[in-house]
Structure formats: C-alpha cells, structure tokens
Amino acid sequence: LANARTLLGATMRAIIANFDTPEDLESVESFVLSRKKELAGQMPDISEGIQKLKKNIQWYQINGQNLSDWLAKWSTSHASGHRQ
C-alpha cells in the first residue's frame, strides 16, 4: 500500500509538471481541495508539483515576452537564410 501511495503521488507530480497557466493552477488546487481526504498521503508530492507550477508561471510572467520576441527575431532571421 505504501508503494501505491508513492506511485500515486509521483504520478500526480508528473501530471502537474505538464501544466503551465494560472488556469491550470486554479484547476489543480480546486481538484486537490475537493479530494483533500483521499489525497492526504500524497500531499508532499502534490505540494511539490504545485510549487513548481507556481514558479513556472512566475518565470513565464517575467520572461515570456522577451522569449517570444527573441524567438520571433530568430525565426525571421533564419527563415530568410541570414544569421545575426
């Protein structure tokens, strides 16, 4: 039973790792709150996943526009065969 709990927690953490928006965060937190009793043994893994999701959202809010601008510039320069 302990291995099943560990596997479930690791699976939850892996699933959460694929999310990246504030809406995803809201959905995950809502899901966890609605099943708090059933997920109690998985909370360390779930909390770790949620914290990583929050950091990813924060990183994107800070750096997303710069990254998009850089990718657009790179794409334009490589599409025309020029390198800068």
C-alpha positions as CSV (number, residue, x, y, z in Angstrom):
1,L,0.0,0.0,0.0
2,A,2.9,2.4,0.7
3,N,4.3,1.8,-2.8
4,A,0.9,2.6,-4.3
5,R,0.8,5.9,-2.4
6,T,4.2,6.8,-3.5
7,L,3.4,5.9,-7.1
8,L,0.2,7.9,-7.0
9,G,2.0,11.0,-5.5
10,A,4.7,10.7,-8.1
11,T,2.1,10.4,-10.9
12,M,0.3,13.4,-9.6
13,R,3.5,15.4,-9.5
14,A,4.4,14.3,-13.1
15,I,0.9,15.3,-14.4
16,I,1.1,18.7,-12.7
17,A,4.5,19.3,-14.3
18,N,2.8,19.4,-17.7
19,F,0.6,22.4,-16.7
20,D,1.8,26.0,-17.1
21,T,-1.0,28.5,-16.8
22,P,-2.8,30.3,-13.9
23,E,-5.9,28.5,-15.0
24,D,-4.2,25.1,-14.7
25,L,-3.0,26.1,-11.2
26,E,-6.6,27.0,-10.2
27,S,-7.9,23.7,-11.6
28,V,-5.2,21.7,-9.8
29,E,-5.8,23.5,-6.5
30,S,-9.5,23.1,-6.8
31,F,-9.1,19.3,-7.6
32,V,-6.8,18.8,-4.6
33,L,-9.1,20.7,-2.2
34,S,-12.1,18.7,-3.4
35,R,-10.3,15.4,-2.7
36,K,-8.2,16.5,0.3
37,K,-9.1,13.4,2.4
38,E,-8.3,10.9,-0.4
39,L,-5.1,12.7,-1.4
40,A,-3.8,13.3,2.2
41,G,-0.9,10.8,1.8
42,Q,0.1,12.3,-1.5
43,M,0.3,15.9,-0.3
44,P,4.2,16.1,-0.2
45,D,4.4,15.2,-3.9
46,I,1.4,17.2,-4.9
47,S,2.6,20.3,-3.0
48,E,6.0,19.9,-4.7
49,G,4.3,19.8,-8.1
50,I,2.1,22.8,-7.2
51,Q,5.1,24.9,-6.1
52,K,7.0,24.1,-9.3
53,L,3.9,25.1,-11.3
54,K,3.7,28.4,-9.4
55,K,7.4,29.0,-10.2
56,N,7.0,28.2,-13.8
57,I,4.0,30.6,-14.1
58,Q,6.0,33.3,-12.4
59,W,9.0,32.7,-14.7
60,Y,6.8,33.0,-17.7
61,Q,5.2,36.2,-16.5
62,I,8.6,37.7,-16.1
63,N,10.4,36.3,-19.2
64,G,7.7,35.2,-21.6
65,Q,7.5,38.4,-23.7
66,N,11.3,38.5,-24.0
67,L,11.4,34.9,-25.0
68,S,8.6,35.4,-27.6
69,D,10.4,38.4,-29.0
70,W,13.7,36.6,-29.3
71,L,12.1,33.5,-30.9
72,A,10.3,35.8,-33.5
73,K,13.6,37.5,-34.3
74,W,15.4,34.2,-34.6
75,S,12.7,32.8,-36.8
76,T,12.7,35.8,-39.1
77,S,16.5,35.8,-39.4
78,H,16.7,32.1,-40.1
79,A,13.7,32.0,-42.5
80,S,15.5,34.4,-44.8
81,G,18.7,32.5,-44.6
82,H,20.5,35.2,-42.7
83,R,22.2,34.7,-39.4
84,Q,22.8,37.5,-36.9
